[in-house]
């Protein structure tokens, strides 16, 4: 019950196996190339994420700096108004004191 194949059948089978091996080797080479590209993309995305994080930190620092600068600018802008109010109160106090002193001197005190 043993069946033997001919040399031609064997060669045809061997050719099919070689063709299948070649096809699979080609697919494996393509997969390896795709994996390299995916790894490069992953590295690029990681670098981009690090750069973005750095940019966000820098932007936050700049925002804080601008807020502090705004606060200092507000206090500088308010300073003349504060001094004017103080000068006005001093002048008013001097006038009231002078008027009271004048009236007190008129009545003899």
Backbone as XML, in Angstrom:
<?xml version="1.0"?>
<chain id="A" units="angstrom">
  <residue number="1" name="UNK">
    <atom name="N" x="0.786" y="-1.181" z="0.000"/>
    <atom name="CA" x="0.000" y="0.000" z="0.000"/>
    <atom name="C" x="0.846" y="1.271" z="0.000"/>
  </residue>
  <residue number="2" name="UNK">
    <atom name="N" x="2.072" y="1.139" z="-0.106"/>
    <atom name="CA" x="2.918" y="2.309" z="-0.196"/>
    <atom name="C" x="2.847" y="2.872" z="-1.594"/>
  </residue>
  <residue number="3" name="UNK">
    <atom name="N" x="2.637" y="4.201" z="-1.632"/>
    <atom name="CA" x="2.571" y="4.852" z="-2.935"/>
    <atom name="C" x="3.799" y="5.732" z="-3.092"/>
  </residue>
  <residue number="4" name="UNK">
    <atom name="N" x="4.405" y="5.609" z="-4.201"/>
    <atom name="CA" x="5.584" y="6.405" z="-4.498"/>
    <atom name="C" x="5.209" y="7.489" z="-5.501"/>
  </residue>
  <residue number="5" name="UNK">
    <atom name="N" x="5.949" y="8.638" z="-5.386"/>
    <atom name="CA" x="5.711" y="9.707" z="-6.347"/>
    <atom name="C" x="6.871" y="9.740" z="-7.332"/>
  </residue>
  <residue number="6" name="UNK">
    <atom name="N" x="6.614" y="10.297" z="-8.445"/>
    <atom name="CA" x="7.657" y="10.369" z="-9.467"/>
    <atom name="C" x="8.575" y="11.549" z="-9.194"/>
  </residue>
  <residue number="7" name="UNK">
    <atom name="N" x="9.707" y="11.558" z="-9.876"/>
    <atom name="CA" x="10.672" y="12.654" z="-9.731"/>
    <atom name="C" x="10.033" y="13.971" z="-10.172"/>
  </residue>
  <residue number="8" name="UNK">
    <atom name="N" x="9.237" y="13.945" z="-11.207"/>
    <atom name="CA" x="8.563" y="15.154" z="-11.700"/>
    <atom name="C" x="7.592" y="15.709" z="-10.673"/>
  </residue>
  <residue number="9" name="UNK">
    <atom name="N" x="6.831" y="14.801" z="-10.031"/>
    <atom name="CA" x="5.894" y="15.260" z="-8.985"/>
    <atom name="C" x="6.663" y="15.864" z="-7.818"/>
  </residue>
  <residue number="10" name="UNK">
    <atom name="N" x="7.779" y="15.207" z="-7.468"/>
    <atom name="CA" x="8.591" y="15.719" z="-6.366"/>
    <atom name="C" x="9.155" y="17.098" z="-6.705"/>
  </residue>
  <residue number="11" name="UNK">
    <atom name="N" x="9.655" y="17.272" z="-7.924"/>
    <atom name="CA" x="10.216" y="18.561" z="-8.343"/>
    <atom name="C" x="9.140" y="19.648" z="-8.368"/>
  </residue>
  <residue number="12" name="UNK">
    <atom name="N" x="7.937" y="19.287" z="-8.823"/>
    <atom name="CA" x="6.835" y="20.251" z="-8.847"/>
    <atom name="C" x="6.481" y="20.675" z="-7.423"/>
  </residue>
  <residue number="13" name="UNK">
    <atom name="N" x="6.447" y="19.690" z="-6.507"/>
    <atom name="CA" x="6.143" y="19.991" z="-5.100"/>
    <atom name="C" x="7.251" y="20.860" z="-4.503"/>
  </residue>
  <residue number="14" name="UNK">
    <atom name="N" x="8.505" y="20.543" z="-4.813"/>
    <atom name="CA" x="9.643" y="21.316" z="-4.291"/>
    <atom name="C" x="9.591" y="22.747" z="-4.814"/>
  </residue>
  <residue number="15" name="UNK">
    <atom name="N" x="9.227" y="22.943" z="-6.071"/>
    <atom name="CA" x="9.107" y="24.289" z="-6.639"/>
    <atom name="C" x="8.019" y="25.081" z="-5.930"/>
  </residue>
  <residue number="16" name="UNK">
    <atom name="N" x="6.882" y="24.417" z="-5.662"/>
    <atom name="CA" x="5.799" y="25.099" z="-4.937"/>
    <atom name="C" x="6.261" y="25.495" z="-3.540"/>
  </residue>
  <residue number="17" name="UNK">
    <atom name="N" x="6.992" y="24.614" z="-2.873"/>
    <atom name="CA" x="7.489" y="24.917" z="-1.522"/>
    <atom name="C" x="8.487" y="26.073" z="-1.569"/>
  </residue>
  <residue number="18" name="UNK">
    <atom name="N" x="9.383" y="26.067" z="-2.567"/>
    <atom name="CA" x="10.342" y="27.172" z="-2.714"/>
    <atom name="C" x="9.624" y="28.497" z="-2.980"/>
  </residue>
  <residue number="19" name="UNK">
    <atom name="N" x="8.603" y="28.454" z="-3.827"/>
    <atom name="CA" x="7.833" y="29.664" z="-4.120"/>
    <atom name="C" x="7.127" y="30.162" z="-2.862"/>
  </residue>
  <residue number="20" name="UNK">
    <atom name="N" x="6.567" y="29.235" z="-2.085"/>
    <atom name="CA" x="5.884" y="29.613" z="-0.834"/>
    <atom name="C" x="6.892" y="30.192" z="0.152"/>
  </residue>
  <residue number="21" name="UNK">
    <atom name="N" x="8.075" y="29.582" z="0.233"/>
    <atom name="CA" x="9.118" y="30.120" z="1.120"/>
    <atom name="C" x="9.545" y="31.515" z="0.688"/>
  </residue>
  <residue number="22" name="UNK">
    <atom name="N" x="9.708" y="31.708" z="-0.620"/>
    <atom name="CA" x="10.072" y="33.030" z="-1.133"/>
    <atom name="C" x="8.997" y="34.062" z="-0.794"/>
  </residue>
  <residue number="23" name="UNK">
    <atom name="N" x="7.730" y="33.677" z="-0.982"/>
    <atom name="CA" x="6.613" y="34.585" z="-0.677"/>
    <atom name="C" x="6.613" y="34.941" z="0.805"/>
  </residue>
  <residue number="24" name="UNK">
    <atom name="N" x="6.806" y="33.935" z="1.654"/>
    <atom name="CA" x="6.808" y="34.192" z="3.099"/>
    <atom name="C" x="8.019" y="35.021" z="3.511"/>
  </residue>
  <residue number="25" name="UNK">
    <atom name="N" x="9.168" y="34.757" z="2.908"/>
    <atom name="CA" x="10.359" y="35.568" z="3.218"/>
    <atom name="C" x="10.138" y="37.025" z="2.821"/>
  </residue>
  <residue number="26" name="UNK">
    <atom name="N" x="9.480" y="37.235" z="1.688"/>
    <atom name="CA" x="9.166" y="38.591" z="1.244"/>
    <atom name="C" x="8.218" y="39.270" z="2.243"/>
  </residue>
  <residue number="27" name="UNK">
    <atom name="N" x="7.197" y="38.553" z="2.669"/>
    <atom name="CA" x="6.252" y="39.108" z="3.651"/>
    <atom name="C" x="6.951" y="39.426" z="4.971"/>
  </residue>
  <residue number="28" name="UNK">
    <atom name="N" x="7.851" y="38.538" z="5.389"/>
    <atom name="CA" x="8.598" y="38.782" z="6.638"/>
    <atom name="C" x="9.469" y="40.025" z="6.491"/>
  </residue>
  <residue number="29" name="UNK">
    <atom name="N" x="10.112" y="40.199" z="5.349"/>
    <atom name="CA" x="10.943" y="41.391" z="5.121"/>
    <atom name="C" x="10.094" y="42.653" z="5.169"/>
  </residue>
  <residue number="30" name="UNK">
    <atom name="N" x="8.900" y="42.593" z="4.571"/>
    <atom name="CA" x="7.995" y="43.751" z="4.625"/>
    <atom name="C" x="7.556" y="44.034" z="6.058"/>
  </residue>
  <residue number="31" name="UNK">
    <atom name="N" x="7.262" y="42.980" z="6.813"/>
    <atom name="CA" x="6.863" y="43.166" z="8.214"/>
    <atom name="C" x="8.003" y="43.768" z="9.032"/>
  </residue>
  <residue number="32" name="UNK">
    <atom name="N" x="9.217" y="43.319" z="8.788"/>
    <atom name="CA" x="10.364" y="43.888" z="9.495"/>
    <atom name="C" x="10.518" y="45.364" z="9.168"/>
  </residue>
  <residue number="33" name="UNK">
    <atom name="N" x="10.341" y="45.732" z="7.913"/>
    <atom name="CA" x="10.431" y="47.138" z="7.508"/>
    <atom name="C" x="9.321" y="47.959" z="8.184"/>
  </residue>
  <residue number="34" name="UNK">
    <atom name="N" x="8.113" y="47.389" z="8.214"/>
    <atom name="CA" x="7.001" y="48.075" z="8.880"/>
    <atom name="C" x="7.287" y="48.265" z="10.367"/>
  </residue>
  <residue number="35" name="UNK">
    <atom name="N" x="7.874" y="47.259" z="11.004"/>
    <atom name="CA" x="8.200" y="47.365" z="12.432"/>
    <atom name="C" x="9.231" y="48.472" z="12.662"/>
  </residue>
  <residue number="36" name="UNK">
    <atom name="N" x="10.227" y="48.574" z="11.767"/>
    <atom name="CA" x="11.219" y="49.645" z="11.892"/>
    <atom name="C" x="10.548" y="51.006" z="11.785"/>
  </residue>
  <residue number="37" name="UNK">
    <atom name="N" x="9.628" y="51.139" z="10.838"/>
    <atom name="CA" x="8.927" y="52.415" z="10.662"/>
    <atom name="C" x="8.062" y="52.726" z="11.878"/>
  </residue>
  <residue number="38" name="UNK">
    <atom name="N" x="7.412" y="51.718" z="12.437"/>
    <atom name="CA" x="6.590" y="51.932" z="13.640"/>
    <atom name="C" x="7.471" y="52.345" z="14.810"/>
  </residue>
  <residue number="39" name="UNK">
    <atom name="N" x="8.639" y="51.719" z="14.953"/>
    <atom name="CA" x="9.555" y="52.101" z="16.024"/>
    <atom name="C" x="10.027" y="53.535" z="15.848"/>
  </residue>
  <residue number="40" name="UNK">
    <atom name="N" x="10.354" y="53.911" z="14.613"/>
    <atom name="CA" x="10.786" y="55.292" z="14.355"/>
    <atom name="C" x="9.655" y="56.273" z="14.662"/>
  </residue>
  <residue number="41" name="UNK">
    <atom name="N" x="8.441" y="55.897" z="14.294"/>
    <atom name="CA" x="7.289" y="56.752" z="14.577"/>
    <atom name="C" x="7.075" y="56.883" z="16.079"/>
  </residue>
  <residue number="42" name="UNK">
    <atom name="N" x="7.219" y="55.782" z="16.791"/>
    <atom name="CA" x="7.063" y="55.804" z="18.251"/>
    <atom name="C" x="8.096" y="56.722" z="18.885"/>
  </residue>
  <residue number="43" name="UNK">
    <atom name="N" x="9.332" y="56.628" z="18.430"/>
    <atom name="CA" x="10.386" y="57.497" z="18.958"/>
    <atom name="C" x="10.082" y="58.955" z="18.646"/>
  </residue>
  <residue number="44" name="UNK">
    <atom name="N" x="9.610" y="59.222" z="17.429"/>
    <atom name="CA" x="9.270" y="60.598" z="17.047"/>
    <atom name="C" x="8.135" y="61.138" z="17.905"/>
  </residue>
  <residue number="45" name="UNK">
    <atom name="N" x="7.128" y="60.318" z="18.153"/>
    <atom name="CA" x="5.992" y="60.759" z="18.985"/>
    <atom name="C" x="6.459" y="61.025" z="20.407"/>
  </residue>
  <residue number="46" name="UNK">
    <atom name="N" x="7.340" y="60.173" z="20.916"/>
    <atom name="CA" x="7.860" y="60.383" z="22.270"/>
    <atom name="C" x="8.642" y="61.695" z="22.353"/>
  </residue>
  <residue number="47" name="UNK">
    <atom name="N" x="9.489" y="61.951" z="21.349"/>
    <atom name="CA" x="10.242" y="63.213" z="21.331"/>
    <atom name="C" x="9.297" y="64.401" z="21.255"/>
  </residue>
  <residue number="48" name="UNK">
    <atom name="N" x="8.259" y="64.275" z="20.432"/>
    <atom name="CA" x="7.296" y="65.359" z="20.301"/>
    <atom name="C" x="6.576" y="65.600" z="21.626"/>
  </residue>
  <residue number="49" name="UNK">
    <atom name="N" x="6.233" y="64.523" z="22.331"/>
    <atom name="CA" x="5.558" y="64.672" z="23.624"/>
    <atom name="C" x="6.463" y="65.380" z="24.623"/>
  </residue>
  <residue number="50" name="UNK">
    <atom name="N" x="7.747" y="65.039" z="24.630"/>
    <atom name="CA" x="8.691" y="65.696" z="25.535"/>
    <atom name="C" x="8.804" y="67.177" z="25.181"/>
  </residue>
  <residue number="51" name="UNK">
    <atom name="N" x="8.895" y="67.473" z="23.884"/>
    <atom name="CA" x="8.976" y="68.874" z="23.454"/>
    <atom name="C" x="7.715" y="69.641" z="23.827"/>
  </residue>
  <residue number="52" name="UNK">
    <atom name="N" x="6.561" y="69.011" z="23.641"/>
    <atom name="CA" x="5.297" y="69.670" z="23.991"/>
    <atom name="C" x="5.231" y="69.943" z="25.489"/>
  </residue>
  <residue number="53" name="UNK">
    <atom name="N" x="5.663" y="68.976" z="26.288"/>
    <atom name="CA" x="5.666" y="69.157" z="27.741"/>
    <atom name="C" x="6.573" y="70.319" z="28.130"/>
  </residue>
  <residue number="54" name="UNK">
    <atom name="N" x="7.726" y="70.393" z="27.485"/>
    <atom name="CA" x="8.658" y="71.487" z="27.744"/>
    <atom name="C" x="8.047" y="72.829" z="27.342"/>
  </residue>
  <residue number="55" name="UNK">
    <atom name="N" x="7.367" y="72.848" z="26.201"/>
    <atom name="CA" x="6.729" y="74.082" z="25.745"/>
    <atom name="C" x="5.622" y="74.516" z="26.702"/>
  </residue>
  <residue number="56" name="UNK">
    <atom name="N" x="4.845" y="73.556" z="27.204"/>
    <atom name="CA" x="3.770" y="73.890" z="28.139"/>
    <atom name="C" x="4.356" y="74.454" z="29.427"/>
  </residue>
  <residue number="57" name="UNK">
    <atom name="N" x="5.436" y="73.820" z="29.918"/>
    <atom name="CA" x="6.081" y="74.333" z="31.133"/>
    <atom name="C" x="6.593" y="75.751" z="30.907"/>
  </residue>
  <residue number="58" name="UNK">
    <atom name="N" x="7.219" y="75.964" z="29.767"/>
    <atom name="CA" x="7.745" y="77.288" z="29.438"/>
    <atom name="C" x="6.623" y="78.308" z="29.330"/>
  </residue>
  <residue number="59" name="UNK">
    <atom name="N" x="5.525" y="77.913" z="28.709"/>
    <atom name="CA" x="4.383" y="78.813" z="28.564"/>
    <atom name="C" x="3.775" y="79.132" z="29.928"/>
  </residue>
  <residue number="60" name="UNK">
    <atom name="N" x="3.680" y="78.134" z="30.805"/>
    <atom name="CA" x="3.155" y="78.371" z="32.150"/>
    <atom name="C" x="4.056" y="79.321" z="32.921"/>
  </residue>
  <residue number="61" name="UNK">
    <atom name="N" x="5.377" y="79.132" z="32.798"/>
    <atom name="CA" x="6.319" y="80.038" z="33.457"/>
    <atom name="C" x="6.149" y="81.461" z="32.934"/>
  </residue>
  <residue number="62" name="UNK">
    <atom name="N" x="5.983" y="81.575" z="31.621"/>
    <atom name="CA" x="5.820" y="82.890" z="31.018"/>
    <atom name="C" x="4.510" y="83.537" z="31.482"/>
  </residue>
  <residue number="63" name="UNK">
    <atom name="N" x="3.460" y="82.724" z="31.572"/>
    <atom name="CA" x="2.168" y="83.248" z="32.026"/>
    <atom name="C" x="2.280" y="83.767" z="33.450"/>
  </residue>
  <residue number="64" name="UNK">
    <atom name="N" x="2.948" y="82.980" z="34.323"/>
    <atom name="CA" x="3.139" y="83.432" z="35.713"/>
    <atom name="C" x="3.945" y="84.723" z="35.748"/>
  </residue>
  <residue number="65" name="UNK">
    <atom name="N" x="4.977" y="84.798" z="34.927"/>
    <atom name="CA" x="5.814" y="85.992" z="34.876"/>
    <atom name="C" x="4.999" y="87.201" z="34.412"/>
  </residue>
  <residue number="66" name="UNK">
    <atom name="N" x="4.151" y="87.002" z="33.405"/>
    <atom name="CA" x="3.311" y="88.102" z="32.921"/>
    <atom name="C" x="2.300" y="88.527" z="33.975"/>
  </residue>
  <residue number="67" name="UNK">
    <atom name="N" x="1.767" y="87.555" z="34.729"/>
    <atom name="CA" x="0.822" y="87.910" z="35.795"/>
    <atom name="C" x="1.512" y="88.749" z="36.865"/>
  </residue>
  <residue number="68" name="UNK">
    <atom name="N" x="2.735" y="88.340" z="37.258"/>
    <atom name="CA" x="3.485" y="89.122" z="38.254"/>
    <atom name="C" x="3.805" y="90.507" z="37.712"/>
  </residue>
  <residue number="69" name="UNK">
    <atom name="N" x="4.177" y="90.567" z="36.435"/>
    <atom name="CA" x="4.479" y="91.852" z="35.820"/>
    <atom name="C" x="3.231" y="92.729" z="35.807"/>
  </residue>
  <residue number="70" name="UNK">
    <atom name="N" x="2.073" y="92.139" z="35.531"/>
    <atom name="CA" x="0.813" y="92.884" z="35.541"/>
    <atom name="C" x="0.500" y="93.426" z="36.920"/>
  </residue>
  <residue number="71" name="UNK">
    <atom name="N" x="0.748" y="92.603" z="37.949"/>
    <atom name="CA" x="0.507" y="93.066" z="39.326"/>
    <atom name="C" x="1.424" y="94.236" z="39.675"/>
  </residue>
  <residue number="72" name="UNK">
    <atom name="N" x="2.705" y="94.131" z="39.286"/>
    <atom name="CA" x="3.642" y="95.235" z="39.552"/>
    <atom name="C" x="3.228" y="96.493" z="38.798"/>
  </residue>
  <residue number="73" name="UNK">
    <atom name="N" x="2.791" y="96.319" z="37.559"/>
    <atom name="CA" x="2.353" y="97.454" z="36.749"/>
    <atom name="C" x="1.121" y="98.112" z="37.377"/>
  </residue>
  <residue number="74" name="UNK">
    <atom name="N" x="0.174" y="97.301" z="37.865"/>
    <atom name="CA" x="-1.006" y="97.857" z="38.538"/>
    <atom name="C" x="-0.607" y="98.688" z="39.744"/>
  </residue>
  <residue number="75" name="UNK">
    <atom name="N" x="0.323" y="98.142" z="40.554"/>
    <atom name="CA" x="0.723" y="98.901" z="41.748"/>
    <atom name="C" x="1.439" y="100.193" z="41.359"/>
  </residue>
  <residue number="76" name="UNK">
    <atom name="N" x="2.233" y="100.153" z="40.289"/>
    <atom name="CA" x="2.919" y="101.373" z="39.828"/>
    <atom name="C" x="1.904" y="102.386" z="39.303"/>
  </residue>
  <residue number="77" name="UNK">
    <atom name="N" x="0.885" y="101.902" z="38.581"/>
    <atom name="CA" x="-0.134" y="102.808" z="38.054"/>
    <atom name="C" x="-0.983" y="103.405" z="39.174"/>
  </residue>
  <residue number="78" name="UNK">
    <atom name="N" x="-1.199" y="102.675" z="40.235"/>
    <atom name="CA" x="-2.039" y="103.165" z="41.342"/>
    <atom name="C" x="-1.279" y="104.112" z="42.271"/>
  </residue>
  <residue number="79" name="UNK">
    <atom name="N" x="0.039" y="104.052" z="42.233"/>
    <atom name="CA" x="0.846" y="104.855" z="43.149"/>
    <atom name="C" x="0.578" y="106.358" z="43.035"/>
  </residue>
  <residue number="80" name="UNK">
    <atom name="N" x="0.525" y="106.956" z="41.837"/>
    <atom name="CA" x="0.242" y="108.396" z="41.764"/>
    <atom name="C" x="-1.133" y="108.754" z="42.346"/>
  </residue>
  <residue number="81" name="UNK">
    <atom name="N" x="-2.122" y="107.919" z="42.114"/>
    <atom name="CA" x="-3.459" y="108.190" z="42.659"/>
    <atom name="C" x="-3.431" y="108.143" z="44.178"/>
  </residue>
  <residue number="82" name="UNK">
    <atom name="N" x="-2.698" y="107.170" z="44.719"/>
    <atom name="CA" x="-2.592" y="107.050" z="46.179"/>
    <atom name="C" x="-1.890" y="108.281" z="46.755"/>
  </residue>
  <residue number="83" name="UNK">
    <atom name="N" x="-0.813" y="108.709" z="46.092"/>
    <atom name="CA" x="-0.090" y="109.890" z="46.578"/>
    <atom name="C" x="-0.955" y="111.151" z="46.456"/>
  </residue>
  <residue number="84" name="UNK">
    <atom name="N" x="-1.730" y="111.254" z="45.395"/>
    <atom name="CA" x="-2.615" y="112.404" z="45.226"/>
    <atom name="C" x="-3.670" y="112.439" z="46.328"/>
  </residue>
  <residue number="85" name="UNK">
    <atom name="N" x="-4.220" y="111.291" z="46.651"/>
    <atom name="CA" x="-5.207" y="111.232" z="47.737"/>
    <atom name="C" x="-4.576" y="111.665" z="49.056"/>
  </residue>
  <residue number="86" name="UNK">
    <atom name="N" x="-3.372" y="111.175" z="49.319"/>
    <atom name="CA" x="-2.686" y="111.555" z="50.561"/>
    <atom name="C" x="-2.414" y="113.057" z="50.586"/>
  </residue>
  <residue number="87" name="UNK">
    <atom name="N" x="-1.946" y="113.589" z="49.459"/>
    <atom name="CA" x="-1.663" y="115.029" z="49.401"/>
    <atom name="C" x="-2.941" y="115.838" z="49.584"/>
  </residue>
  <residue number="88" name="UNK">
    <atom name="N" x="-4.041" y="115.352" z="48.999"/>
    <atom name="CA" x="-5.323" y="116.055" z="49.146"/>
    <atom name="C" x="-5.773" y="116.064" z="50.604"/>
  </residue>
  <residue number="89" name="UNK">
    <atom name="N" x="-5.642" y="114.917" z="51.282"/>
    <atom name="CA" x="-6.039" y="114.858" z="52.695"/>
    <atom name="C" x="-5.157" y="115.756" z="53.551"/>
  </residue>
  <residue number="90" name="UNK">
    <atom name="N" x="-3.873" y="115.799" z="53.240"/>
    <atom name="CA" x="-2.965" y="116.667" z="53.994"/>
    <atom name="C" x="-3.349" y="118.119" z="53.782"/>
  </residue>
  <residue number="91" name="UNK">
    <atom name="N" x="-3.603" y="118.506" z="52.517"/>
    <atom name="CA" x="-3.984" y="119.889" z="52.229"/>
    <atom name="C" x="-5.298" y="120.231" z="52.921"/>
  </residue>
  <residue number="92" name="UNK">
    <atom name="N" x="-6.271" y="119.331" z="52.883"/>
    <atom name="CA" x="-7.552" y="119.566" z="53.547"/>
    <atom name="C" x="-7.370" y="119.694" z="55.052"/>
  </residue>
  <residue number="93" name="UNK">
    <atom name="N" x="-6.508" y="118.846" z="55.617"/>
    <atom name="CA" x="-6.238" y="118.910" z="57.067"/>
    <atom name="C" x="-5.592" y="120.234" z="57.435"/>
  </residue>
  <residue number="94" name="UNK">
    <atom name="N" x="-4.661" y="120.702" z="56.590"/>
    <atom name="CA" x="-3.998" y="121.984" z="56.848"/>
    <atom name="C" x="-5.016" y="123.118" z="56.790"/>
  </residue>
  <residue number="95" name="UNK">
    <atom name="N" x="-5.909" y="123.091" z="55.791"/>
    <atom name="CA" x="-6.919" y="124.138" z="55.677"/>
    <atom name="C" x="-7.869" y="124.131" z="56.877"/>
  </residue>
  <residue number="96" name="UNK">
    <atom name="N" x="-8.308" y="122.937" z="57.280"/>
    <atom name="CA" x="-9.219" y="122.848" z="58.433"/>
    <atom name="C" x="-8.515" y="123.328" z="59.701"/>
  </residue>
  <residue number="97" name="UNK">
    <atom name="N" x="-7.254" y="122.916" z="59.878"/>
    <atom name="CA" x="-6.490" y="123.348" z="61.050"/>
    <atom name="C" x="-6.312" y="124.861" z="61.040"/>
  </residue>
  <residue number="98" name="UNK">
    <atom name="N" x="-6.018" y="125.413" z="59.879"/>
    <atom name="CA" x="-5.837" y="126.871" z="59.776"/>
    <atom name="C" x="-7.141" y="127.588" z="60.082"/>
  </residue>
  <residue number="99" name="UNK">
    <atom name="N" x="-8.266" y="127.070" z="59.576"/>
    <atom name="CA" x="-9.560" y="127.706" z="59.830"/>
    <atom name="C" x="-9.907" y="127.636" z="61.311"/>
  </residue>
  <residue number="100" name="UNK">
    <atom name="N" x="-9.701" y="126.472" z="61.913"/>
    <atom name="CA" x="-10.003" y="126.334" z="63.355"/>
    <atom name="C" x="-9.107" y="127.258" z="64.161"/>
  </residue>
  <residue number="101" name="UNK">
    <atom name="N" x="-7.827" y="127.299" z="63.820"/>
    <atom name="CA" x="-6.891" y="128.171" z="64.539"/>
    <atom name="C" x="-7.304" y="129.641" z="64.376"/>
  </residue>
  <residue number="102" name="UNK">
    <atom name="N" x="-7.708" y="130.033" z="63.183"/>
    <atom name="CA" x="-8.145" y="131.402" z="62.935"/>
    <atom name="C" x="-9.368" y="131.747" z="63.796"/>
  </residue>
  <residue number="103" name="UNK">
    <atom name="N" x="-10.363" y="130.851" z="63.798"/>
    <atom name="CA" x="-11.566" y="131.121" z="64.592"/>
    <atom name="C" x="-11.270" y="131.132" z="66.080"/>
  </residue>
  <residue number="104" name="UNK">
    <atom name="N" x="-10.389" y="130.242" z="66.516"/>
    <atom name="CA" x="-10.046" y="130.200" z="67.949"/>
    <atom name="C" x="-9.294" y="131.464" z="68.327"/>
  </residue>
  <residue number="105" name="UNK">
    <atom name="N" x="-8.427" y="131.954" z="67.437"/>
    <atom name="CA" x="-7.683" y="133.177" z="67.756"/>
    <atom name="C" x="-8.609" y="134.395" z="67.763"/>
  </residue>
  <residue number="106" name="UNK">
    <atom name="N" x="-9.684" y="134.364" z="66.975"/>
    <atom name="CA" x="-10.653" y="135.458" z="66.921"/>
    <atom name="C" x="-11.500" y="135.538" z="68.196"/>
  </residue>
  <residue number="107" name="UNK">
    <atom name="N" x="-11.745" y="134.362" z="68.746"/>
    <atom name="CA" x="-12.574" y="134.379" z="69.947"/>
    <atom name="C" x="-11.705" y="134.489" z="71.206"/>
  </residue>
  <residue number="108" name="UNK">
    <atom name="N" x="-10.409" y="134.524" z="71.035"/>
    <atom name="CA" x="-9.519" y="134.785" z="72.149"/>
    <atom name="C" x="-8.960" y="133.569" z="72.817"/>
  </residue>
  <residue number="109" name="UNK">
    <atom name="N" x="-8.982" y="132.453" z="72.251"/>
    <atom name="CA" x="-8.401" y="131.279" z="72.899"/>
    <atom name="C" x="-7.033" y="131.018" z="72.421"/>
  </residue>
</chain>
